[in-house]
Amino acid sequence: MRTYGRVTDTMGNKTWVEVTTDAQGFNDMVYVTTLAQTLKLNLGDSPFYADYGIPAHPSIVQQVIPDFYVARTQQQFAARFASLQIARVSGDPPTYNLTITTHQGVRLNASVPIPT
């Protein structure tokens, strides 16, 4: 399995990086990358999954933080990890902390700002 994630270097240059199944056959990093990309995706933008993404811009216009859609995304990806927790951090733009425990027992922490 493979997916692509966009990485920004220290100079601000953005490149796409391929993420594949590891040597032991685990897809955890593929799903971590896909989860981060899904949280940055607008609802309906995916050509493959119409229910993936966050309606960030309409949420900001309506002054409603997109917690419902983030919770739905958490439910969509929870089965792919041993543990997945997504919690909102105060700030503008809305930022969510991801706490993931992979099937190998590795604990990952990341912050994903929702683009507006």
C-alpha positions as CSV (number, residue, x, y, z in Angstrom):
1,M,0.0,0.0,0.0
2,R,1.2,3.5,-0.6
3,T,0.2,7.1,-0.2
4,Y,1.8,10.5,-0.7
5,G,2.2,13.2,1.9
6,R,3.3,16.8,1.3
7,V,6.4,17.9,3.3
8,T,7.6,21.5,3.8
9,D,11.3,21.9,4.3
10,T,13.0,24.7,6.3
11,M,13.2,26.9,3.3
12,G,9.4,26.7,2.7
13,N,9.7,24.4,-0.3
14,K,6.9,21.9,-0.6
15,T,7.5,18.4,-2.0
16,W,5.5,15.2,-2.2
17,V,6.9,12.1,-0.4
18,E,5.8,8.6,-1.0
19,V,5.0,6.6,2.1
20,T,4.7,2.8,1.7
21,T,4.1,-0.4,3.8
22,D,7.1,-1.1,6.0
23,A,9.4,-4.1,5.8
24,Q,7.3,-6.0,8.4
25,G,4.1,-5.5,6.4
26,F,2.6,-2.8,8.7
27,N,0.6,0.1,7.1
28,D,0.6,2.4,10.2
29,M,2.7,5.1,8.6
30,V,0.6,5.0,5.5
31,Y,-2.6,5.6,7.5
32,V,-0.9,8.3,9.7
33,T,-0.1,10.2,6.5
34,T,-3.5,9.6,5.1
35,L,-5.1,10.8,8.3
36,A,-3.1,14.1,8.3
37,Q,-3.9,14.7,4.6
38,T,-7.6,14.0,5.3
39,L,-7.7,16.6,8.1
40,K,-6.2,19.1,5.7
41,L,-8.6,18.2,2.9
42,N,-11.9,20.0,2.1
43,L,-15.0,18.0,2.2
44,G,-15.8,16.5,-1.2
45,D,-12.3,17.2,-2.6
46,S,-11.1,13.6,-2.6
47,P,-11.7,11.9,-6.0
48,F,-12.0,8.5,-4.2
49,Y,-13.8,9.1,-0.9
50,A,-16.6,11.7,-0.9
51,D,-17.0,11.6,2.9
52,Y,-13.3,12.4,3.6
53,G,-12.3,15.9,4.6
54,I,-13.3,18.9,6.8
55,P,-15.6,21.8,5.6
56,A,-13.2,24.2,7.2
57,H,-14.0,27.4,5.2
58,P,-17.8,27.1,5.7
59,S,-17.2,26.3,9.4
60,I,-15.2,29.4,9.9
61,V,-17.8,31.6,8.0
62,Q,-20.5,30.2,10.3
63,Q,-18.3,30.6,13.4
64,V,-18.6,26.8,14.2
65,I,-15.4,24.8,14.8
66,P,-15.4,21.6,12.7
67,D,-15.4,19.2,15.7
68,F,-18.2,17.1,14.3
69,Y,-16.2,16.3,11.1
70,V,-13.0,15.7,13.0
71,A,-14.8,13.2,15.3
72,R,-16.2,11.5,12.2
73,T,-12.7,11.4,10.7
74,Q,-11.4,9.9,14.0
75,Q,-14.1,7.2,13.7
76,Q,-13.1,6.4,10.1
77,F,-9.4,5.9,11.0
78,A,-9.7,4.4,14.6
79,A,-9.8,0.8,13.3
80,R,-6.4,1.3,11.6
81,F,-4.5,1.9,14.8
82,A,-4.2,0.4,18.2
83,S,-5.3,3.7,19.6
84,L,-6.2,7.1,18.1
85,Q,-7.1,10.3,19.9
86,I,-7.8,13.6,18.3
87,A,-8.2,16.7,20.6
88,R,-8.7,20.3,19.7
89,V,-6.2,22.9,20.8
90,S,-7.3,26.5,21.3
91,G,-6.1,28.9,18.7
92,D,-6.7,30.3,15.2
93,P,-6.7,28.4,12.9
94,P,-8.2,25.4,14.7
95,T,-5.5,23.0,15.4
96,Y,-5.9,19.4,16.5
97,N,-3.4,17.2,18.4
98,L,-3.2,13.6,17.3
99,T,-2.1,10.9,19.7
100,I,-1.6,7.6,17.9
101,T,-0.4,4.2,19.1
102,T,0.6,2.0,16.2
103,H,0.2,-1.8,16.1
104,Q,3.9,-2.1,17.0
105,G,3.3,-0.1,20.2
106,V,5.0,3.2,19.0
107,R,3.3,6.3,20.3
108,L,3.1,9.3,17.9
109,N,2.1,12.8,18.7
110,A,1.4,15.4,16.0
111,S,-0.4,18.7,15.6
112,V,-2.4,19.4,12.5
113,P,-3.8,22.9,11.8
114,I,-7.0,22.9,9.8
115,P,-6.6,25.2,6.8
116,T,-9.2,27.9,6.5
